[in-house]
Amino acid sequence: MRISIVIPARNEQQGLAPLLPRLRTLYPEAELIVVNDGSEDDTAAVARSAGATVVSHPYPKGNGAAIKSGARAARGDVLVFLDGDGQHDPADIASLLATMAEGYDMVVGARSGLSSQASFARWSANTLYNRLASWMVNRRIDDLTSGFRAVDRRKFLSFLYLLPNGFSYPTTSTMAFFRAGYSVGFVPIAVEQRVGKSHISPLRDGVRFFLIIFKIGTLYSPLKVYFPLSVLLAGLGMANYLLGAFGSGLLRFSNMSSLLLLAGLVVFFIGLLSEQLTNLQYKDIDHDLD
């Protein structure tokens, strides 16, 4: 089984300097790819001096864009993604690969506890994502947003068109694999404090994380999200009608009752249409892998 280790990096010379030699020692036969995402430091030079293949972007495109560039350049059967900031222990790659050998198509390194998160806010948000995603797929998801993972290369490449250029590629790829019926496993890992400065903005990325919640639903089963909302709106409309009927004795719909009932119906049909469009996104996945 040929392995390609892909590391997205933007201004990560400090983290890469100790990481790359250790990866080369542990996995001398693995293809080592560093995607230099428009760095302003010596990221590319440090990677080349360690014997890694460097794929460079002329300007910063985002973590997801770097992952896609690395996946396209890789030639291994299995892709291993990890950060270049020193958070992930290369020794944990062995656990991911061992689980892959059990028949999984994707294995995610799952962080556990508050100590493995950058902040309490990040831990709270990730806990919410994990619970929502677990409800969507009817299976426990230990870590939806971890960037440390091993995946079947051919199957991952079939989802590149779905992946965003930003930091939410782990969420998108995980839910896409579940939606396509592939096997996804989780292995507990320990995470260290990153080397250098984080590229995540609390304000900008806080809004982005909020939008991920909706993206989770639309990637897996939109109707599972829209249907409860449509029932709620229709239920409020009927409640408004009944309260008005009992209060005035007139059996007629008020404007508010009609509006709520129609809103519930519209939301239901939007969910139904979204469900059909989602099915079309995955209809050619197996064919592409032949």
Backbone torsions as a table, in degrees:
resi	resn	phi	psi	omega
1	MET	NA	111.8	179.1
2	ARG	-77.7	138.6	-174.9
3	ILE	-119.5	134.0	172.3
4	SER	-117.4	123.9	178.0
5	ILE	-100.6	118.6	-175.6
6	VAL	-112.3	126.8	-178.1
7	ILE	-124.3	110.2	173.1
8	PRO	-75.7	135.1	-174.9
9	ALA	-145.9	130.4	172.5
10	ARG	-133.1	112.4	-177.5
11	ASN	55.1	51.7	-176.4
12	GLU	-118.9	31.9	-178.1
13	GLN	-61.4	-34.2	-179.3
14	GLN	-67.1	-40.8	-179.6
15	GLY	-76.6	-34.6	-177.1
16	LEU	-72.8	-31.4	-175.9
17	ALA	-55.0	-46.8	176.6
18	PRO	-85.9	-25.0	-174.4
19	LEU	-72.1	-48.1	-173.1
20	LEU	-64.0	-44.8	176.8
21	PRO	-60.6	-35.3	179.3
22	ARG	-68.6	-40.0	176.5
23	LEU	-62.6	-41.4	-179.5
24	ARG	-65.6	-34.6	178.3
25	THR	-70.4	-44.0	-177.5
26	LEU	-72.9	-36.4	-175.2
27	TYR	-131.7	70.3	-175.9
28	PRO	-64.1	-25.2	-178.2
29	GLU	-89.9	-9.3	-176.3
30	ALA	-76.1	147.0	172.2
31	GLU	-76.9	127.0	-176.0
32	LEU	-113.2	116.1	-175.9
33	ILE	-122.6	126.6	173.6
34	VAL	-112.7	124.4	177.9
35	VAL	-98.0	109.6	-178.9
36	ASN	-84.1	102.0	-173.9
37	ASP	-88.5	70.2	176.8
38	GLY	63.3	38.6	-177.6
39	SER	-67.2	150.8	177.7
40	GLU	-105.3	-0.7	178.0
41	ASP	-108.7	-155.3	-176.7
42	ASP	-96.9	32.8	179.8
43	THR	-54.4	-49.1	-177.2
44	ALA	-63.9	-42.2	-178.7
45	ALA	-66.0	-41.8	178.6
46	VAL	-62.9	-41.1	-179.5
47	ALA	-65.7	-44.2	-179.4
48	ARG	-65.5	-38.6	-179.0
49	SER	-66.5	-22.9	178.1
50	ALA	-90.0	1.4	177.9
51	GLY	86.9	14.7	179.9
52	ALA	-86.6	150.9	171.0
53	THR	-78.7	130.5	-176.6
54	VAL	-110.1	125.5	172.3
55	VAL	-110.4	119.1	-173.7
56	SER	-109.8	138.1	170.5
57	HIS	-97.1	138.8	-179.2
58	PRO	-69.0	-18.7	177.2
59	TYR	-152.6	160.6	-177.4
60	PRO	-65.0	124.3	179.9
61	LYS	-109.5	-18.0	-179.3
62	GLY	118.6	159.1	-177.4
63	ASN	-61.1	-42.6	-179.8
64	GLY	-65.3	-39.0	178.0
65	ALA	-64.2	-37.3	178.0
66	ALA	-66.0	-40.4	178.1
67	ILE	-61.6	-42.4	-179.2
68	LYS	-66.0	-40.8	178.4
69	SER	-63.8	-42.0	178.9
70	GLY	-65.6	-39.7	179.4
71	ALA	-65.0	-38.7	179.1
72	ARG	-67.4	-35.1	-177.5
73	ALA	-79.8	-22.4	-175.0
74	ALA	-71.1	154.3	178.8
75	ARG	-125.3	2.5	-178.3
76	GLY	-77.1	164.3	175.3
77	ASP	-76.0	-32.7	-179.9
78	VAL	-122.1	132.3	175.7
79	LEU	-99.7	133.6	173.5
80	VAL	-115.8	121.1	179.1
81	PHE	-106.1	133.8	171.6
82	LEU	-150.9	159.7	-176.7
83	ASP	-79.3	156.0	180.0
84	GLY	-96.1	11.5	-174.8
85	ASP	-98.9	8.9	176.7
86	GLY	86.5	3.8	-179.1
87	GLN	-72.5	-35.2	-172.9
88	HIS	-98.1	136.4	179.7
89	ASP	-86.1	118.1	179.6
90	PRO	-56.3	-25.9	179.8
91	ALA	-64.3	-23.3	179.8
92	ASP	-73.6	-13.8	178.4
93	ILE	-58.8	-36.4	-179.3
94	ALA	-59.1	-38.1	179.1
95	SER	-67.6	-39.3	178.1
96	LEU	-63.5	-45.3	-177.6
97	LEU	-67.9	-36.5	178.5
98	ALA	-64.1	-38.5	177.9
99	THR	-71.0	-37.7	174.8
100	MET	-57.1	-38.5	-178.0
101	ALA	-66.4	-15.5	178.5
102	GLU	-81.2	-3.3	177.1
103	GLY	115.3	10.0	179.5
104	TYR	-84.4	150.1	177.9
105	ASP	-94.3	-25.1	175.8
106	MET	-145.9	136.0	176.3
107	VAL	-128.1	126.9	-175.3
108	VAL	-108.5	134.5	172.8
109	GLY	-77.7	111.4	-172.0
110	ALA	-95.8	121.6	175.2
111	ARG	-76.6	144.0	-179.2
112	SER	-129.3	134.0	175.8
113	GLY	84.8	163.3	-178.5
114	LEU	-66.0	-30.7	-177.3
115	SER	-65.1	-21.1	-179.3
116	SER	-91.7	3.5	-179.4
117	GLN	-111.1	154.8	-176.8
118	ALA	-68.0	-30.0	-178.4
119	SER	-160.5	168.7	178.4
120	PHE	-64.3	-37.9	179.4
121	ALA	-62.6	-42.9	178.6
122	ARG	-65.1	-40.7	178.8
123	TRP	-62.6	-43.2	179.8
124	SER	-63.3	-44.9	-179.7
125	ALA	-63.9	-44.6	-179.1
126	ASN	-65.6	-35.4	176.7
127	THR	-63.4	-41.3	177.5
128	LEU	-63.3	-44.3	179.5
129	TYR	-61.3	-44.4	-178.2
130	ASN	-61.6	-41.6	-178.8
131	ARG	-70.0	-41.2	178.7
132	LEU	-64.6	-45.6	-179.6
133	ALA	-64.7	-37.5	178.1
134	SER	-62.8	-39.7	177.5
135	TRP	-65.4	-37.5	-177.9
136	MET	-66.7	-42.6	-173.3
137	VAL	-98.2	-2.0	-178.9
138	ASN	58.8	35.8	176.9
139	ARG	-152.9	142.3	-177.8
140	ARG	-64.9	128.4	174.8
141	ILE	-112.7	116.3	-174.6
142	ASP	-79.8	-31.4	-178.9
143	ASP	-158.3	106.1	-176.2
144	LEU	-82.0	-26.6	-169.1
145	THR	-109.6	6.3	-179.8
146	SER	-66.4	134.5	178.7
147	GLY	-90.9	0.8	180.0
148	PHE	-98.7	108.5	-174.0
149	ARG	-158.9	157.4	173.3
150	ALA	-119.0	142.5	-173.0
151	VAL	-151.9	148.8	173.9
152	ASP	-63.6	122.3	-172.8
153	ARG	-62.0	-46.9	-176.4
154	ARG	-61.6	-42.0	-178.7
155	LYS	-70.1	-36.7	178.2
156	PHE	-65.1	-41.4	-179.6
157	LEU	-61.6	-29.7	-179.0
158	SER	-69.7	-13.2	-179.7
159	PHE	-108.1	6.5	-176.0
160	LEU	-57.9	-34.3	-177.5
161	TYR	-66.7	-19.4	179.2
162	LEU	-86.8	-22.6	-170.4
163	LEU	-76.4	135.2	176.9
164	PRO	-78.6	167.0	178.9
165	ASN	-83.9	-12.1	-177.6
166	GLY	-89.9	-156.0	-173.2
167	PHE	-81.4	-4.6	-175.4
168	SER	-90.8	16.2	179.1
169	TYR	-60.9	-36.2	179.1
170	PRO	-60.9	-42.7	178.8
171	THR	-61.3	-47.4	-177.3
172	THR	-63.1	-46.9	-177.3
173	SER	-67.3	-38.6	179.5
174	THR	-63.1	-48.2	-178.4
175	MET	-68.3	-33.9	178.0
176	ALA	-64.6	-40.2	178.3
177	PHE	-65.6	-42.1	176.3
178	PHE	-61.3	-43.9	-176.6
179	ARG	-64.2	-33.7	-179.3
180	ALA	-81.6	-4.1	178.3
181	GLY	85.6	15.3	177.9
182	TYR	-82.4	161.9	-177.7
183	SER	-89.2	127.0	-179.7
184	VAL	-121.7	126.4	179.6
185	GLY	-119.1	165.4	-178.3
186	PHE	-132.5	135.8	179.4
187	VAL	-124.6	127.4	180.0
188	PRO	-66.4	138.4	178.4
189	ILE	-136.3	160.0	172.4
190	ALA	-101.3	144.9	-177.7
191	VAL	-123.4	131.9	178.1
192	GLU	-92.1	167.6	174.2
193	GLN	-67.3	139.1	-178.1
194	ARG	-68.2	153.6	173.9
195	VAL	-93.0	128.7	-179.7
196	GLY	89.8	-169.1	-174.5
197	LYS	-95.9	137.5	179.2
198	SER	-71.6	148.3	178.8
199	HIS	-94.7	4.7	-177.5
200	ILE	-90.2	128.8	177.4
201	SER	-97.4	123.9	-178.0
202	PRO	-56.1	-41.2	-177.7
203	LEU	-74.2	-54.7	-177.7
204	ARG	-62.9	-48.1	-176.1
205	ASP	-78.6	-17.6	173.3
206	GLY	-65.0	-41.4	175.6
207	VAL	-66.1	-39.5	179.7
208	ARG	-63.9	-41.6	178.6
209	PHE	-63.6	-36.4	178.1
210	PHE	-63.4	-40.2	179.2
211	LEU	-68.3	-26.4	178.3
212	ILE	-60.5	-34.4	179.9
213	ILE	-55.8	-43.9	179.3
214	PHE	-73.4	-32.8	-179.9
215	LYS	-66.5	-35.8	178.2
216	ILE	-56.2	-47.2	-178.6
217	GLY	-66.2	-42.6	-176.6
218	THR	-73.4	-23.2	177.9
219	LEU	-76.5	-34.5	-174.3
220	TYR	-97.6	-62.8	-178.8
221	SER	-151.7	91.1	-177.0
222	PRO	-55.7	-37.3	-176.4
223	LEU	-64.7	-27.3	178.9
224	LYS	-68.6	-21.0	176.7
225	VAL	-93.9	-45.2	-175.7
226	TYR	-72.6	-34.5	-175.4
227	PHE	-62.7	-48.4	176.6
228	PRO	-58.8	-36.6	178.8
229	LEU	-66.8	-39.8	179.0
230	SER	-66.3	-39.1	177.6
231	VAL	-64.2	-40.2	178.9
232	LEU	-61.9	-46.8	-179.3
233	LEU	-64.7	-44.3	178.9
234	ALA	-65.2	-37.9	178.3
235	GLY	-64.3	-40.3	176.7
236	LEU	-64.5	-36.8	177.7
237	GLY	-64.2	-44.0	178.9
238	MET	-66.9	-37.9	178.6
239	ALA	-64.1	-40.9	178.4
240	ASN	-64.1	-39.0	178.6
241	TYR	-64.6	-46.3	-178.0
242	LEU	-66.5	-39.2	177.8
243	LEU	-63.9	-40.7	178.0
244	GLY	-67.4	-37.6	-179.7
245	ALA	-66.6	-43.8	179.2
246	PHE	-69.4	-31.6	-177.9
247	GLY	-76.3	-40.6	-175.4
248	SER	-106.0	-17.5	-177.7
249	GLY	80.5	3.6	-179.6
250	LEU	-101.0	123.4	-178.6
251	LEU	-88.4	74.0	176.7
252	ARG	-144.4	152.2	-177.9
253	PHE	-81.0	132.6	173.5
254	SER	-80.8	171.1	178.5
255	ASN	-61.3	-39.2	-179.5
256	MET	-66.8	-42.0	178.4
257	SER	-61.2	-45.2	179.9
258	SER	-64.1	-40.6	-179.1
259	LEU	-63.1	-44.7	-178.8
260	LEU	-66.8	-41.1	178.8
261	LEU	-65.1	-42.6	178.1
262	LEU	-66.6	-38.4	178.1
263	ALA	-62.5	-41.3	177.5
264	GLY	-62.4	-39.8	179.2
265	LEU	-67.7	-42.2	180.0
266	VAL	-64.4	-43.7	179.5
267	VAL	-62.7	-38.9	178.5
268	PHE	-61.8	-45.9	-178.8
269	PHE	-69.5	-32.3	173.9
270	ILE	-63.0	-43.3	177.7
271	GLY	-63.4	-39.9	179.6
272	LEU	-64.9	-43.0	178.4
273	LEU	-65.1	-41.9	179.0
274	SER	-62.5	-36.8	178.7
275	GLU	-62.5	-42.8	179.9
276	GLN	-67.6	-39.0	178.3
277	LEU	-66.8	-36.7	177.0
278	THR	-63.3	-41.2	178.0
279	ASN	-60.2	-37.6	179.6
280	LEU	-65.7	-30.6	-179.6
281	GLN	-64.3	-28.6	-173.9
282	TYR	-106.4	3.4	-171.8
283	LYS	-68.0	-27.3	-175.8
284	ASP	-104.9	9.4	-175.6
285	ILE	-61.5	-51.8	-179.2
286	ASP	-64.0	-37.3	-179.3
287	HIS	-64.1	-38.1	-178.6
288	ASP	-67.1	-21.7	-176.4
289	LEU	-90.8	-6.6	-178.7
290	ASP	-69.2	NA	NA
